[in-house]
Amino acid sequence: MRNCLLFIFYLLYYLPAVAQPGVKDNLVFDSMAKRWDEAIPLGNGWLGALIWQKENKVRISLDRVDLWDDRPMPEIEKLRF
């Protein structure tokens, strides 16, 4: 019983604390990308974005996987991110 409680404590309190990203994991950019094909990619598999600068304005291009890709994806609904 005691081992079970220690394991639960470990899972709920200790593991999330050490799994968080630290300062060393932060990305730092000296300047924004000037062209869309050099943009910073962000995404999660379904939704994606490119971020860059053009004419002193920040540009963001959003895209979804199912908007442009017409290939059949019969099992795509089973994926969870």
C-alpha positions in Angstrom: 0.0 0.0 0.0 2.8 2.4 0.9 4.6 1.7 -2.4 1.3 2.5 -4.3 1.0 5.8 -2.5 4.6 6.7 -3.2 4.1 5.9 -6.8 0.9 8.0 -7.0 2.8 10.9 -5.3 5.6 10.5 -7.9 3.2 10.6 -10.8 1.1 13.5 -9.6 3.6 15.8 -8.0 7.2 15.0 -8.9 7.0 14.0 -12.5 5.2 17.0 -13.8 7.6 19.3 -12.0 10.7 17.9 -13.7 9.0 17.5 -17.1 8.5 21.2 -17.6 10.8 23.0 -20.1 13.5 25.1 -18.5 15.1 28.4 -19.5 17.7 26.5 -21.5 14.9 25.2 -23.7 13.6 28.6 -24.8 14.1 29.5 -28.4 15.6 33.0 -29.1 15.6 34.6 -32.5 17.8 37.7 -33.2 15.5 38.8 -36.0 12.3 37.8 -37.8 12.4 35.8 -41.1 12.1 38.2 -44.1 10.6 35.6 -46.5 7.7 33.1 -46.1 9.9 30.2 -47.0 12.3 31.1 -44.1 9.4 31.6 -41.6 9.2 30.1 -38.1 6.9 27.0 -38.4 4.5 26.3 -35.5 2.0 23.5 -35.4 0.5 20.4 -33.9 -0.1 18.1 -36.8 -3.6 19.4 -37.7 -3.1 23.2 -37.6 0.1 24.9 -38.7 1.3 28.5 -38.9 4.2 30.3 -40.5 5.4 33.6 -39.0 7.6 36.1 -40.8 8.1 39.8 -41.3 7.3 41.8 -44.5 7.4 45.6 -44.9 7.7 46.1 -41.1 4.6 44.0 -40.5 4.3 40.6 -38.9 2.7 38.1 -41.2 1.0 34.9 -40.1 -0.1 32.2 -42.5 -2.5 29.6 -41.0 -3.2 26.3 -42.6 -5.1 23.0 -41.7 -4.0 19.6 -42.9 -7.5 18.8 -44.4 -7.8 22.0 -46.4 -5.3 21.4 -49.2 -4.3 17.8 -48.9 -6.9 15.8 -50.9 -5.2 12.4 -50.4 -7.5 9.8 -48.7 -7.0 9.7 -44.9 -9.4 7.0 -43.7 -8.0 6.7 -40.2 -7.3 10.4 -39.5 -10.2 10.7 -37.0 -8.5 8.2 -34.7 -5.5 10.5 -34.1 -5.5 12.7 -31.0 -2.8 15.2 -30.2 
